[in-house]
């Protein structure tokens, strides 16, 4: 064996006609060709006619097939009759043939990710960064005792709903400096003006968050060391779903668990994290009515949606290796028609609107 490879040999005698045998087969090895030497530096071209004038040995290069470790998925937990299992995993819901997501039917993994990327970028109408001042006042609006407020991310403050440049600023959840581009201008329409990634934020909170990636801390939101930031228990799921949207929408962004560089405004710094925590936060802080309404408002302006709000199970199917079968709620017969599945699912997951 040489560097994980083994070989078989044949001797070619002077004055004979060279006839190569069938490619050799050894269990768990793949044949990669005939060579004159055991270091496999001098390949033999079997498609060339050779006049055998001396005796030599040909060596078959055989390379060991490395077997990937089997993927061990965590148990999704007990069936609860609700949208999530007891461990927080989201059950799959049917996608109708006329849905915005119709091309994602039955897809998982990379195929689902690429399908969603195409869907999100088809017909999208990115708005000017300046337009976010007015649009966020609608998308991030909540009404308390008949009065409208903007709901600020991280600290949950209710602030003046109208843009006045003082009550709230525009937060890039995936920081502008980590988007692989220069600082966004007011008239720009690009990844830094994407409304799904912008949230109303109290100015002082905006300053302290800066361009830090996300990590966990106890006792409320805020900085984690000098490099990271915890969005708080009530906002961690929202943050996770925004970052999942961004990494699917823009193929030059990536989510990592470690080695998250701080290279501002360069493509080499277009990285955020921490992925494993974001996956956990997605389960712990479920999609709520505020996110659903915000998704609808942004769709009206930008003409694309955050799929991880509409179909939270897409997170498990893309980033965690789950299959549709793993996430099918007990009692749902997948051989039923789509309409029958939807009726059953609506009855089982009683408060979940699948329209």
C-alpha positions as CSV (number, residue, x, y, z in Angstrom):
1,X,0.0,0.0,0.0
2,X,1.3,3.5,-0.9
3,X,-0.3,6.6,0.6
4,X,-3.6,4.8,1.1
5,X,-3.3,3.0,-2.3
6,X,-2.7,-0.6,-3.2
7,X,-1.9,-2.1,-6.5
8,X,-1.9,-5.2,-8.7
9,X,0.8,-5.9,-11.3
10,X,1.1,-7.6,-14.6
11,X,4.4,-8.6,-16.4
12,X,4.8,-7.8,-20.1
13,X,7.3,-10.0,-21.8
14,X,9.6,-9.0,-24.6
15,X,8.4,-10.2,-28.0
16,X,4.8,-10.7,-27.0
17,X,1.6,-8.8,-27.9
18,X,0.5,-6.5,-25.1
19,X,-3.1,-7.4,-24.0
20,X,-4.2,-5.6,-20.9
21,X,-6.7,-7.5,-18.7
22,X,-9.9,-6.0,-17.5
23,X,-9.6,-3.3,-15.0
24,X,-8.9,-4.9,-11.6
25,X,-11.4,-4.7,-8.9
26,X,-10.7,-4.8,-5.2
27,X,-13.4,-4.3,-2.6
28,X,-13.5,-0.7,-1.2
29,X,-10.9,0.4,-3.8
30,X,-11.2,2.3,-7.1
31,X,-9.0,1.6,-10.1
32,X,-7.2,4.7,-11.4
33,X,-5.0,3.4,-14.2
34,X,-1.8,1.5,-15.1
35,X,1.6,2.9,-14.2
36,X,5.2,1.9,-14.8
37,X,6.2,2.7,-11.2
38,X,4.9,2.0,-7.7
39,X,4.9,5.7,-6.9
40,X,2.4,6.3,-9.7
41,X,4.4,9.1,-11.4
42,X,4.7,7.5,-14.9
43,X,1.3,6.6,-16.3
44,X,0.9,4.0,-19.1
45,X,-1.3,5.0,-22.0
46,X,-3.2,1.8,-22.8
47,X,-4.8,3.5,-25.8
48,X,-1.4,3.7,-27.5
49,X,-0.1,0.7,-29.4
50,X,3.2,-0.4,-28.0
51,X,5.9,-2.6,-29.6
52,X,7.1,-4.7,-26.8
53,X,10.9,-4.7,-27.1
54,X,11.8,-5.5,-23.5
55,X,10.2,-7.0,-20.4
56,X,8.5,-4.7,-18.0
57,X,5.9,-4.6,-15.2
58,X,2.7,-2.6,-15.2
59,X,1.2,-1.6,-11.9
60,X,-2.5,-0.9,-11.3
61,X,-3.1,2.1,-9.0
62,X,-6.0,1.3,-6.6
63,X,-7.2,4.1,-4.3
64,X,-9.1,3.4,-1.1
65,X,-12.6,4.8,-1.1
66,X,-13.1,6.8,2.0
67,X,-16.4,6.2,3.6
68,X,-18.2,9.2,5.1
69,X,-19.3,8.9,8.7
70,X,-23.1,8.3,8.8
71,X,-25.1,11.4,9.7
72,X,-26.7,10.9,13.1
73,X,-29.7,13.2,13.5
74,X,-30.9,14.3,16.9
75,X,-34.4,13.0,17.9
76,X,-37.1,15.5,17.0
77,X,-38.9,14.7,20.2
78,X,-42.6,13.9,20.9
79,X,-45.5,14.9,18.8
80,X,-47.3,17.8,20.5
81,X,-50.2,18.5,18.1
82,X,-48.7,21.9,17.5
83,X,-46.4,23.4,14.9
84,X,-43.3,22.2,16.7
85,X,-42.3,18.9,18.3
86,X,-41.3,18.7,22.0
87,X,-37.7,19.4,21.0
88,X,-38.6,22.4,19.0
89,X,-38.3,21.0,15.5
90,X,-40.9,22.2,13.0
91,X,-43.0,19.7,11.2
92,X,-43.3,19.9,7.4
93,X,-46.4,21.4,5.9
94,X,-47.7,20.9,2.4
95,X,-46.8,23.3,-0.4
96,X,-49.6,23.9,-2.9
97,X,-48.8,23.7,-6.7
98,X,-49.7,27.4,-7.1
99,X,-47.6,28.5,-4.1
100,X,-44.8,31.1,-4.2
101,X,-42.6,28.1,-3.2
102,X,-44.1,25.6,-5.7
103,X,-40.6,24.8,-7.1
104,X,-39.4,23.7,-3.7
105,X,-41.9,20.8,-3.4
106,X,-40.2,17.6,-2.2
107,X,-36.8,19.2,-2.2
108,X,-34.2,19.0,0.7
109,X,-30.6,20.0,1.3
110,X,-28.6,21.8,-1.4
111,X,-31.4,21.3,-4.0
112,X,-33.8,23.1,-1.7
113,X,-31.4,25.9,-1.0
114,X,-30.7,26.5,-4.7
115,X,-34.4,26.4,-5.5
116,X,-35.1,29.0,-2.8
117,X,-32.2,31.2,-4.0
118,X,-33.7,31.3,-7.5
119,X,-37.2,32.0,-6.2
120,X,-36.0,34.9,-3.9
121,X,-34.0,36.5,-6.7
122,X,-36.7,36.2,-9.3
123,X,-38.7,39.4,-9.6
124,X,-37.1,40.9,-6.5
125,X,-37.3,44.7,-6.3
126,X,-34.7,45.9,-3.9
127,X,-35.6,49.4,-2.5
128,X,-33.3,52.3,-1.9
129,X,-31.7,52.3,1.5
130,X,-33.4,55.7,2.1
131,X,-36.8,54.1,1.5
132,X,-36.3,51.8,4.5
133,X,-37.0,54.8,6.8
134,X,-40.6,54.8,5.7
135,X,-41.0,51.1,5.0
136,X,-39.6,50.0,8.4
137,X,-42.1,52.3,10.1
138,X,-44.8,50.1,8.6
139,X,-43.1,46.6,8.8
140,X,-41.8,47.1,12.4
141,X,-45.0,48.7,13.7
142,X,-46.9,47.5,16.7
143,X,-50.0,49.0,18.2
144,X,-50.4,49.2,22.0
145,X,-53.6,50.8,23.4
146,X,-54.5,52.3,20.1
147,X,-51.1,54.0,19.6
148,X,-48.6,53.0,17.0
149,X,-44.9,52.4,17.9
150,X,-41.8,51.0,16.2
151,X,-40.7,47.8,17.9
152,X,-36.9,48.0,18.3
153,X,-34.8,44.9,18.0
154,X,-32.7,43.4,20.9
155,X,-34.1,45.5,23.8
156,X,-37.7,45.4,22.6
157,X,-38.3,49.1,23.2
158,X,-41.4,50.8,21.8
159,X,-40.3,54.0,20.2
160,X,-41.8,56.8,18.0
161,X,-43.2,55.1,14.9
162,X,-42.3,58.0,12.6
163,X,-38.8,58.3,11.3
164,X,-37.1,61.3,12.9
165,X,-33.5,60.1,12.8
166,X,-33.3,60.1,16.6
167,X,-35.9,57.7,17.9
168,X,-34.6,54.7,15.9
169,X,-32.0,53.8,13.3
170,X,-31.8,51.1,10.6
171,X,-30.0,48.1,12.0
172,X,-28.3,45.7,9.6
173,X,-28.8,42.4,11.4
174,X,-26.1,41.0,9.1
175,X,-23.8,43.9,9.5
176,X,-23.1,46.2,6.6
177,X,-19.3,45.8,7.0
178,X,-19.7,42.0,6.7
179,X,-21.7,42.1,3.5
180,X,-18.7,42.1,1.2
181,X,-19.2,45.7,0.0
182,X,-18.5,49.3,0.8
183,X,-20.7,51.3,3.2
184,X,-24.2,51.6,1.9
185,X,-25.4,54.9,0.5
186,X,-28.9,56.3,0.8
187,X,-29.6,55.8,-2.9
188,X,-28.1,52.3,-3.1
189,X,-30.2,49.2,-4.0
190,X,-28.2,46.2,-3.0
191,X,-27.7,43.6,-0.3
192,X,-27.2,46.4,2.3
193,X,-30.6,47.8,1.5
194,X,-32.4,44.4,1.6
195,X,-35.4,45.1,3.9
196,X,-35.5,41.6,5.3
197,X,-32.1,42.4,6.9
198,X,-33.0,45.8,8.3
199,X,-34.7,46.4,11.7
200,X,-35.7,49.4,13.7
201,X,-33.2,49.8,16.6
202,X,-32.5,52.3,19.4
203,X,-29.4,54.3,18.4
204,X,-27.4,53.5,21.5
205,X,-28.1,49.8,21.0
206,X,-27.0,50.1,17.4
207,X,-23.7,51.5,18.5
208,X,-23.0,48.8,21.1
209,X,-23.9,46.0,18.8
210,X,-21.6,47.4,16.0
211,X,-20.6,44.6,13.6
212,X,-20.3,41.8,16.1
213,X,-21.3,38.3,15.2
214,X,-23.8,36.5,17.4
215,X,-23.1,34.4,20.5
216,X,-24.8,33.5,23.7
217,X,-24.7,35.2,27.1
218,X,-26.9,34.9,30.2
219,X,-28.9,37.8,31.7
220,X,-30.3,39.6,28.8
221,X,-29.0,41.0,25.5
222,X,-25.7,42.7,24.9
223,X,-22.0,42.2,24.1
224,X,-20.3,38.9,24.6
225,X,-16.6,39.7,25.2
226,X,-15.3,42.1,22.6
227,X,-16.3,40.3,19.4
228,X,-19.8,39.0,19.8
229,X,-23.3,40.0,20.7
230,X,-26.4,38.2,22.2
231,X,-29.7,39.4,20.7
232,X,-31.7,38.4,23.8
233,X,-34.2,35.6,24.3
234,X,-37.1,37.3,22.6
235,X,-35.1,38.3,19.4
236,X,-32.7,35.3,18.9
237,X,-35.1,33.4,16.6
238,X,-35.9,36.5,14.5
239,X,-32.2,37.1,14.1
240,X,-31.5,33.5,13.1
241,X,-34.2,33.5,10.4
242,X,-32.9,36.8,9.0
243,X,-29.4,35.4,8.7
244,X,-30.7,32.2,7.1
245,X,-32.5,34.3,4.6
246,X,-29.4,36.3,3.8
247,X,-27.1,33.3,3.3
248,X,-29.7,31.8,0.9
249,X,-30.4,35.0,-1.0
250,X,-26.8,35.9,-1.5
251,X,-24.4,33.2,-2.6
252,X,-21.3,35.0,-1.5
253,X,-22.3,35.1,2.2
254,X,-21.5,32.3,4.6
255,X,-22.5,31.2,8.2
256,X,-19.8,29.6,10.3
257,X,-19.3,28.4,13.8
258,X,-15.7,29.6,14.2
259,X,-12.9,31.4,12.4
260,X,-15.2,34.4,11.8
261,X,-12.9,37.1,10.4
262,X,-13.3,40.8,11.1
263,X,-12.3,42.1,7.6
264,X,-14.7,45.1,7.2
265,X,-16.1,45.9,3.8
266,X,-14.2,43.1,2.0
267,X,-15.6,40.0,0.5
268,X,-13.2,37.9,2.6
269,X,-15.2,39.2,5.7
270,X,-18.6,38.3,4.4
271,X,-19.1,35.8,7.2
272,X,-21.4,35.6,10.2
273,X,-22.1,33.2,13.0
274,X,-22.4,31.2,15.0
275,X,-24.4,28.7,12.9
276,X,-25.1,26.0,15.5
277,X,-26.4,28.6,18.0
278,X,-28.6,30.1,15.2
279,X,-30.1,26.7,14.6
280,X,-30.8,26.3,18.3
281,X,-32.3,29.8,18.5
282,X,-34.6,29.0,15.6
283,X,-36.2,26.3,17.7
284,X,-36.2,28.1,21.0
285,X,-37.8,31.3,19.7
286,X,-40.5,30.3,17.3
287,X,-42.0,32.4,14.5
288,X,-44.5,34.9,15.8
289,X,-47.2,37.2,14.5
290,X,-44.8,40.2,14.4
291,X,-42.5,38.3,12.0
292,X,-45.3,37.1,9.9
293,X,-46.8,40.5,9.5
294,X,-43.4,42.0,8.7
295,X,-42.8,39.4,6.1
296,X,-46.0,40.4,4.4
297,X,-45.2,44.1,4.4
298,X,-41.8,43.6,3.0
299,X,-43.2,41.3,0.3
300,X,-45.4,44.2,-0.9
301,X,-42.4,46.4,-1.4
302,X,-39.5,44.1,-2.2
303,X,-41.5,41.3,-3.9
304,X,-39.7,38.5,-2.2
305,X,-40.3,36.7,1.1
306,X,-38.3,35.2,4.0
307,X,-39.0,31.4,3.5
308,X,-37.9,30.5,7.0
309,X,-40.8,32.5,8.4
310,X,-43.3,30.9,6.0
311,X,-41.8,27.4,6.3
312,X,-39.6,27.2,9.4
313,X,-38.9,23.5,8.6
314,X,-36.8,24.6,5.7
315,X,-34.0,25.4,8.2
316,X,-33.9,21.7,9.3
317,X,-34.0,20.5,5.7
318,X,-31.2,22.8,4.4
319,X,-28.8,23.2,7.3
320,X,-29.3,20.1,9.5
321,X,-29.6,17.2,7.1
322,X,-33.2,16.3,8.0
323,X,-35.5,14.7,5.4
324,X,-39.2,15.3,4.8
325,X,-39.9,11.9,6.4
326,X,-38.1,12.8,9.6
327,X,-40.3,15.9,10.0
328,X,-43.7,14.5,9.0
329,X,-46.1,14.8,11.9
330,X,-47.5,11.4,13.1
331,X,-50.7,10.3,11.5
332,X,-50.3,12.3,8.3
333,X,-50.6,9.9,5.3
334,X,-48.2,11.2,2.6
335,X,-50.1,9.1,0.0
336,X,-53.1,11.4,0.5
337,X,-53.8,14.1,-2.0
338,X,-52.3,17.5,-1.1
339,X,-55.7,18.9,-0.3
340,X,-56.4,16.1,2.1
341,X,-53.0,16.5,3.7
342,X,-53.7,20.2,4.3
343,X,-57.1,19.5,5.8
344,X,-55.6,16.9,8.1
345,X,-52.6,19.2,9.0
346,X,-54.9,22.1,9.7
347,X,-57.0,20.0,12.0
348,X,-53.9,18.5,13.8
349,X,-51.9,21.7,14.1
350,X,-54.9,23.6,15.3
351,X,-53.6,27.2,15.4
352,X,-51.4,27.0,12.3
353,X,-52.6,28.9,9.3
354,X,-51.1,27.1,6.2
355,X,-52.7,29.4,3.6
